[in-house]
């Protein structure tokens, strides 16, 4: 079945079909995934990752879980700043292979990196074992974000923090209209030119719109037990930074 047909059949509420679809999708577009993020963000995604870490402090003995790690840009950014251990965790093995290759190519300390193929909703990690969890442009692809947040809370140490960067639709009507046109018309065309797979690049903008309409991540964070929750729009609201901590009750 083509991605076009899969895209037409895709149902945000069908957890099993979403899990299969997302896994196949990201195992398919891993070669152009970094370029996709740059296109979606107009090249500002590097700045967003750096900015999200401004108020974070980790020791080199601490552990960061880069969840929905993809090709590893967020985890590598954390490592560069803190020299701590990084767990790259993703459902798509092909993406993690690119992550591994980046670590080697950049001559980073490979002993500091661990890679796990798995889903966010069932983390194969011990309780209270993680100091920081980062997610860049991945939570909208989880088949059950509430279950994933419960899992994040479980593995996070008390005092630990979760940082989530996710695309959103700007509130300003003019900027929103321009961005939606770019998302819905220009981006799939560019994706087709680059990868010859227009439908794969059509899903990603559509997932942003569905995420905005159907998800209350702050509410889900509270339900999972997180506190000190903040939501900060960045760059005209093109992206939001969700931040929360696991605190003593």
Secondary structure as GFF3:
##gff-version 3
##sequence-region A 1 249
A	DSSP	alpha_helix	3	9	.	.	.	ID=ss1
A	DSSP	alpha_helix	15	28	.	.	.	ID=ss2
A	DSSP	three_ten_helix	30	32	.	.	.	ID=ss3
A	DSSP	alpha_helix	33	40	.	.	.	ID=ss4
A	DSSP	alpha_helix	45	52	.	.	.	ID=ss5
A	DSSP	beta_strand	63	67	.	.	.	ID=ss6
A	DSSP	alpha_helix	73	82	.	.	.	ID=ss7
A	DSSP	beta_strand	85	90	.	.	.	ID=ss8
A	DSSP	alpha_helix	93	105	.	.	.	ID=ss9
A	DSSP	three_ten_helix	110	112	.	.	.	ID=ss10
A	DSSP	beta_strand	113	117	.	.	.	ID=ss11
A	DSSP	beta_strand	130	136	.	.	.	ID=ss12
A	DSSP	three_ten_helix	139	141	.	.	.	ID=ss13
A	DSSP	alpha_helix	145	155	.	.	.	ID=ss14
A	DSSP	beta_strand	156	167	.	.	.	ID=ss15
A	DSSP	alpha_helix	173	181	.	.	.	ID=ss16
A	DSSP	pi_helix	182	186	.	.	.	ID=ss17
A	DSSP	alpha_helix	187	195	.	.	.	ID=ss18
A	DSSP	alpha_helix	198	214	.	.	.	ID=ss19
A	DSSP	alpha_helix	217	224	.	.	.	ID=ss20
A	DSSP	beta_strand	227	234	.	.	.	ID=ss21
A	DSSP	beta_strand	239	245	.	.	.	ID=ss22
###
